[in-house]
Amino acid sequence: MKIAFVSQPMDVVLPPYQNSIGACTYGLARALAKSCEVVVYGLKDKHAGVPSEVTEGGVRYKFIPATRTDDLAFKIRQKYRRAFQSWSPVSSADWFYPEFGRQVAADVRKEQCHVIHIQHSSQYAPVLKTLNPSSKVVLHLHAEWFSQMHFPRLAERLRHVDMVTAVSDYIVKKTNRDFTETIGKSEALRNGIDPEEFSRKPIFSRAPDREKRILYSGAISPHKGIHVLLEAFYKVLHYCPDVRLDIVGSLSNYPVEETFDAKDEASLRKFGGYYAKNRAARLKVKLGRASRDAGTYQEYLKTLLCGAAAERVHFLGFIPRPELIDLYYQADVFAFPPVWNEGFGLPPLEAMAAGVPVVASRSGGVVETVQDGRTGFLVEKEDSDSLADALVMLLKDDAGRETMGRAARRRAFESFTWDVIAREALERYRGLCEPAPQSPAQSIASVIAKTRN
């Protein structure tokens, strides 16, 4: 079987500076390449210094350069969005690198792939199916669709899709509620971890009087609820003064229209202010007269810190993958407090693979990986008191932390490795590509029909 993966134009697929969806494409493609022919398409502009075509781990990667038209349209739209409030999300926009989609569709036709696996970008489904009518198109959703994404247009795109997969049951159910077109042809296909990355055994026996470490990894964006984590951290320090908090992630405010539904007025009132940028401060950054995080959510987070907390919270920025893996192994507890509904939540799973218990919000697909009371604790969104209580409980209970850490690692390796996910993906692909076996009655009817003809 030959499979093509179509990345989002913003995805960085190859390590060490992958984004989350790029890393998922990379992991699943490499696992599938053990039994299939796999080609991955990405935007050349996001892979500086990488050849236009490269083979790694049995996977062929093809990087398509952006056309001037695509680049210009994207830059104009971004300036327009900053100048005026817009509720048209980039992720589903027709203008989002359309030439990239056409070039990929034309190349896939030359490759003659059996399956075209699109990473979230539904706008490419029509052209991919039109130029490759015999291929099966799978649209893989990594986050929920909101009402501002123009549902009639999405429904039209779904006509060109043979199967919808999503990273969690939460996304599957939400999509089926909104689109009857997906009922009966949508299934969960979760994210995974690379066992080789986490082959080191965790060190559970550590000096009891050493400095404990809490880790957060993910986007530095309001929907991730880091302000809730900092509020909880003050309370943690009261009971565990010898603890530090490492915050890993890039300065990347996700657009509010990509994280909350326009009809969810309560959430917009509550979190909208965190997305407001200080334009004067950002201009000073461009002129070299202010720090890089001036006017951002991260700068706001830093204003929340004072006293001992200011010395014990470390913003480490976006770091290479090997360094992140090291931090997972060094952590005692992983904290993940999103205030929106996560599609999946890959960082908690990665922490589990390193033998680290997780304290997370009951958020979307997170509840499908973190088992409350077994591999960590789940608390309600925005509940800094419960978040702090769970963190303190784990920090103070070395035996309990080890028990949960071991259970977390077992769960990650038994149910969420890329080899496991690849087997599930291949089963779905074969179900699409191979005709269902006929029953005896159908076979007899077929023979009779041929005889009559």
C-alpha positions in Angstrom: 0.0 0.0 0.0 1.2 3.5 -0.8 0.3 6.4 1.5 0.7 10.1 1.1 0.7 12.5 4.1 -0.3 16.1 3.4 1.0 18.4 6.1 -0.4 21.7 7.1 1.8 24.5 5.5 2.8 25.7 9.0 4.0 22.2 10.1 7.7 21.5 10.6 7.9 17.7 10.1 11.6 16.9 10.5 13.4 17.1 13.9 14.8 18.8 15.9 12.4 21.8 15.7 9.1 20.1 14.9 5.8 21.5 16.0 3.3 19.1 17.6 1.4 18.0 14.4 4.6 17.8 12.5 6.0 15.4 15.1 2.8 13.3 14.8 3.2 13.1 11.1 6.8 12.1 11.5 6.1 9.4 14.1 3.1 7.8 12.2 4.8 7.9 8.8 8.0 6.2 10.1 5.9 3.4 11.8 3.8 2.9 8.6 7.0 2.8 6.5 7.8 -0.6 8.1 5.1 -2.2 6.0 4.0 0.4 3.4 5.5 2.9 0.9 5.1 6.4 2.5 5.6 9.9 1.1 5.2 13.0 3.2 4.5 16.5 1.7 5.4 19.7 3.5 6.1 23.4 2.8 9.7 23.9 1.7 9.8 27.4 3.4 9.4 25.7 6.8 12.4 23.4 6.3 15.3 25.7 5.7 18.5 23.9 4.6 16.7 20.7 3.8 16.7 19.3 0.2 13.5 19.4 -1.7 13.3 15.6 -1.5 14.9 13.5 1.2 14.5 10.0 2.5 14.8 9.2 6.2 13.6 6.2 8.2 12.1 4.6 5.1 9.9 7.7 4.4 10.3 10.0 1.4 9.8 13.7 2.2 8.9 16.1 -0.5 9.0 19.8 0.3 7.1 22.1 -2.0 8.3 25.8 -2.2 5.6 28.4 -1.6 4.6 30.4 -4.7 4.6 34.2 -4.6 0.8 34.2 -4.8 0.5 32.0 -1.7 3.1 34.0 0.2 1.5 37.4 -0.7 -2.0 36.2 0.1 -0.9 34.9 3.5 1.0 38.1 4.4 -1.9 40.4 3.4 -4.4 38.3 5.4 -2.2 38.3 8.5 -1.8 42.1 8.3 -5.6 42.4 7.8 -6.3 40.2 10.8 -4.0 42.2 13.1 -5.6 45.5 12.0 -9.2 44.3 12.2 -10.9 41.7 14.4 -11.6 38.7 12.2 -13.4 35.5 13.0 -12.2 33.6 9.9 -9.8 31.0 11.2 -6.6 30.4 9.2 -6.8 26.6 9.6 -9.9 26.3 7.4 -9.5 29.3 5.0 -9.7 28.9 1.3 -6.8 31.4 0.8 -4.4 29.4 3.0 -1.7 28.4 0.5 -4.1 27.1 -2.2 -1.2 26.7 -4.7 0.5 24.4 -2.3 -2.5 22.2 -2.2 -2.7 22.1 -6.0 1.0 21.3 -6.4 0.7 18.5 -3.9 -2.4 17.1 -5.6 -0.6 17.0 -8.9 2.4 15.3 -7.5 0.3 12.7 -5.6 -1.3 11.9 -9.0 2.1 11.1 -10.3 2.9 9.0 -7.2 -0.4 7.0 -7.6 -1.0 6.7 -3.9 -3.8 4.5 -2.5 -4.5 6.7 0.5 -4.1 10.4 1.0 -3.9 11.3 4.6 -4.6 15.1 5.1 -3.4 16.6 8.4 -6.4 18.8 9.4 -6.3 21.1 6.4 -9.8 20.4 5.0 -9.4 23.0 2.2 -7.1 20.6 0.3 -9.6 17.7 0.2 -11.5 18.8 -3.0 -8.4 19.3 -5.2 -6.7 16.2 -3.9 -9.8 14.1 -4.6 -10.5 15.7 -8.0 -7.0 15.0 -9.3 -6.8 11.6 -7.6 -10.4 10.1 -7.9 -9.2 6.5 -7.3 -7.3 7.4 -4.1 -9.0 7.3 -0.7 -8.9 10.6 1.1 -8.6 10.5 4.9 -9.1 13.9 6.7 -7.4 13.7 10.1 -8.7 16.3 12.6 -6.4 17.5 15.5 -8.8 20.0 17.0 -12.6 20.7 17.0 -14.3 22.8 14.4 -16.0 26.0 15.6 -19.1 27.7 14.2 -17.0 30.6 12.8 -15.4 28.1 10.4 -18.3 28.4 7.9 -20.0 25.0 8.3 -21.6 24.9 4.8 -18.2 25.2 3.2 -16.8 22.5 5.5 -19.8 20.2 4.7 -19.0 20.7 1.0 -15.4 19.7 1.5 -16.5 16.6 3.4 -18.1 15.3 0.2 -14.6 14.7 -1.1 -13.5 12.8 2.0 -13.8 9.0 2.3 -13.0 8.8 6.0 -12.6 11.3 8.9 -10.2 10.3 11.6 -9.6 12.4 14.7 -7.1 12.4 17.6 -9.7 11.6 20.2 -13.2 10.3 20.8 -14.0 13.8 22.0 -13.3 15.3 18.5 -15.1 12.4 16.8 -18.3 12.9 18.8 -18.1 16.7 18.5 -17.7 16.5 14.7 -20.6 14.0 14.3 -22.9 16.3 16.3 -22.1 19.2 13.9 -21.9 17.3 10.6 -24.2 14.4 9.8 -21.9 13.8 6.8 -19.3 12.2 9.1 -21.6 9.8 10.9 -20.6 6.3 10.0 -17.3 7.3 8.4 -15.4 8.8 11.4 -13.2 7.1 13.9 -10.6 8.0 16.5 -6.9 7.6 15.5 -4.9 8.9 18.4 -1.4 10.3 18.6 1.5 8.3 20.0 5.1 8.3 21.2 8.3 6.9 19.8 9.6 4.2 22.2 13.2 4.9 21.1 13.0 8.5 22.3 11.9 7.2 25.7 14.0 4.0 25.9 15.9 5.2 29.0 14.5 3.9 32.2 13.2 6.5 34.6 15.1 7.1 37.8 12.6 6.7 40.6 15.0 6.5 43.5 16.3 10.0 44.1 17.6 11.9 47.1 14.6 12.9 49.2 16.0 16.3 50.1 16.8 17.4 46.5 15.0 20.2 44.6 11.7 18.8 43.1 10.7 19.8 39.6 7.4 20.5 37.9 7.4 20.7 34.1 5.0 22.3 31.6 5.5 21.8 27.9 3.3 23.3 25.2 2.4 26.6 23.5 2.8 29.7 25.6 -0.8 30.8 24.8 -3.8 31.8 26.9 -5.8 28.7 26.0 -3.2 26.5 27.7 -4.0 28.0 31.1 -0.5 28.8 32.2 -1.8 31.7 34.3 -3.8 29.1 36.3 -0.6 27.1 36.8 1.2 30.1 38.1 -1.6 30.8 40.5 -1.4 27.2 41.7 2.4 27.4 42.0 2.2 30.1 44.7 0.1 27.7 46.8 2.5 24.8 46.0 5.5 26.9 47.3 3.7 27.3 50.6 3.9 23.6 51.3 6.9 22.6 49.1 9.3 25.6 49.1 12.1 23.6 47.5 10.5 23.2 44.1 11.0 24.7 40.7 8.7 25.1 37.7 10.1 24.8 34.1 7.9 26.2 31.3 8.9 25.0 27.9 7.3 26.4 24.7 7.4 29.0 22.0 5.9 32.5 22.1 2.9 31.6 20.0 -0.4 33.1 20.9 -2.9 30.9 19.1 -5.6 33.1 17.5 -8.7 33.3 19.7 -10.9 32.2 16.8 -8.9 28.9 16.6 -9.4 28.1 20.3 -12.9 29.3 21.4 -16.3 29.2 19.6 -17.6 32.7 18.6 -20.9 31.6 20.2 -19.2 30.9 23.5 -19.6 34.4 25.0 -18.8 33.3 28.5 -15.4 32.0 27.5 -14.7 35.0 25.3 -15.5 37.4 28.1 -13.3 35.4 30.5 -10.3 34.8 28.3 -10.5 37.4 25.6 -8.3 39.9 27.5 -5.4 37.5 27.5 -5.3 37.7 23.7 -5.1 41.5 23.5 -1.7 42.6 22.3 0.1 45.8 23.2 0.8 47.0 19.7 3.1 49.8 20.8 5.2 47.2 22.7 5.3 44.9 19.7 6.5 47.9 17.5 9.3 48.5 20.0 10.3 44.8 19.6 10.6 45.2 15.9 12.7 48.3 16.4 15.0 46.5 18.8 13.9 48.7 21.8 12.1 46.0 23.8 12.5 42.4 24.9 11.2 39.7 22.5 8.2 38.9 24.7 7.1 42.5 25.2 3.3 42.9 24.8 2.7 39.1 24.8 1.0 36.6 27.0 4.4 35.5 28.3 5.2 39.0 29.4 1.8 39.1 31.3 2.7 35.8 33.0 6.0 37.2 34.2 4.1 40.2 35.8 2.3 37.6 37.9 5.6 36.5 39.5 7.2 38.0 42.5 9.3 37.0 45.5 10.3 33.3 45.7 8.1 32.4 42.7 10.0 34.7 40.4 13.2 32.9 41.3 11.7 29.4 40.9 9.8 29.8 37.6 11.9 29.4 34.5 10.7 30.2 31.0 13.0 28.1 28.7 11.5 28.9 25.4 11.3 26.5 22.4 14.1 24.0 22.7 15.4 21.1 20.5 13.6 17.8 20.9 16.5 16.0 22.7 16.6 18.7 25.4 12.9 18.4 25.9 13.1 14.6 26.4 15.8 15.2 29.0 13.5 17.6 30.9 10.7 15.0 30.9 13.1 12.6 32.6 14.2 15.2 35.1 10.7 16.1 36.1 8.9 14.8 39.2 5.4 15.9 38.0 4.1 17.2 34.7 1.4 19.9 34.9 -1.0 20.6 32.0 -3.9 23.0 32.8 -5.6 24.0 29.5 -8.8 26.1 29.8 -10.1 25.1 26.3 -10.9 21.6 25.1 -7.7 19.9 24.0 -8.0 17.8 20.9 -5.6 15.3 22.3 -2.8 16.8 24.4 0.5 15.1 23.4 2.8 16.5 26.1 1.0 14.7 28.9 1.5 11.4 27.0 5.2 12.1 26.5 5.6 12.8 30.2 3.9 9.5 31.0 6.3 7.7 28.6 9.2 9.1 30.7 7.6 7.7 33.9 6.2 11.0 35.1 2.7 11.3 36.7 0.5 14.0 35.2 -1.8 16.6 36.8 -4.1 18.0 34.1 -7.4 19.7 33.4 -10.4 17.6 32.5 -10.1 18.9 28.9 -11.3 17.3 25.7 -9.2 14.3 24.8 -6.8 14.6 27.8 -9.2 12.4 29.8 -8.6 9.6 27.3 -4.9 9.3 28.1 -4.5 10.4 31.7 -6.3 8.1 34.1 -7.4 9.9 37.2 -6.0 8.4 40.4 -3.9 5.9 38.4 -1.4 7.7 36.1 -2.0 11.1 37.6 -4.8 13.4 38.6 -7.5 15.2 36.7 -8.9 18.5 38.0 -11.5 20.9 36.8 -10.5 23.7 34.4 -9.4 27.0 36.1 -9.4 25.3 39.5 -6.0 26.5 40.8 -6.7 25.2 44.3 -7.4 21.6 43.1 -4.4 21.9 40.8 -2.2 22.9 43.7 -3.5 20.2 46.0 -2.8 17.5 43.4 0.7 18.8 42.7 1.5 19.0 46.4 0.2 15.5 47.0 2.5 14.0 44.4 5.5 16.1 45.4 5.2 15.0 49.0 4.5 11.3 48.3 7.6 9.7 46.8 6.1 6.2 46.9 2.8 7.3 45.4 4.6 9.3 42.7 6.7 6.3 41.7 3.6 4.0 41.6 1.8 6.5 39.3 4.9 7.1 37.2 5.3 3.4 36.6 1.6 3.0 35.7 1.8 6.0 33.4 4.8 4.6 31.5 3.1 1.2 31.1 0.0 2.8 29.7 2.0 4.9 27.2 4.0 1.9 26.0 1.1 -0.5 25.9 -1.5 1.7 24.1 0.1 4.7 22.6 3.3 3.8 20.7 3.4 4.8 17.0 3.6 1.1 16.1 0.3 0.5 17.8 -1.3 3.6 16.2 0.1 2.6 12.8 -1.5 -0.8 13.0 -4.9 0.9 13.7 -4.3 3.3 10.8 -3.4 0.5 8.4 -6.5 -1.4 9.4 -8.7 1.6 8.6 -6.8 2.2 5.3 -7.3 -1.4 4.2 -11.0 -1.2 5.1 -11.3 1.7 2.7 -9.2 0.3 -0.1 -10.2 -3.4 -0.1 -13.8 -4.4 -0.9 -15.7 -6.0 1.8 -15.9 -9.8 1.5 -19.2 -11.0 0.0 -21.6 -13.2 1.9 -22.6 -16.6 0.4 -25.9 -15.1 -0.7 -24.2 -12.1 -2.3 -21.8 -14.4 -4.2 -24.7 -16.6 -5.5 -26.6 -13.5 -6.6 -23.5 -12.2 -8.4 -23.0 -15.5 -10.3 -26.7 -15.5 -11.3 -26.5 -11.9 -12.5 -23.3 -12.6 -14.6 -25.0 -15.8 -16.1 -28.1 -13.8 -17.2 -25.9 -11.1 -18.7 
